Amino acid sequence: MTARAPRLIAGAAVLLILIGLGVVLIPPYTTNWKLQAYVNALVEDSATSKRPVEAIRAQVVNKAAALGLSVSDDDVHVAISDGAVKIDVLYMVQVNVAGYAVDLHFRPGSGN
């Protein structure tokens, strides 16, 4: 029975580390998912293709700010061609994992 104790302790430690990583890494991915869903909805809305590119860009930047993301106008690329809208966003989120800064790069986008 005592020979299994170190293995159980090691297994529990690995499990705790994985849970800790999940706690740190899941929120940025969840926020990216929300921004991606918003961009998809914009592209699917037929009224979007009738709006100026600058207005669409500002709308995406404002939504990103509402989600707590640091996205600037330069990070959002909007193209409208023959009524088809294409939106690409590129941004980075820095998270600290065990004292190390890790840069997570996201590129939500959509186009029809």
ABEGO torsion letter per residue (X at the ends): XAAAAAAAAAAAAAAAAAAAAAAAAAAAAAAAAAAAAAAAAAAABAAAAABBAAAAAAAAAAAAAAAGBBBBAAABBBBBBGGBBBBBBBBBBBBBBGGBBBBBBBBBBBBX
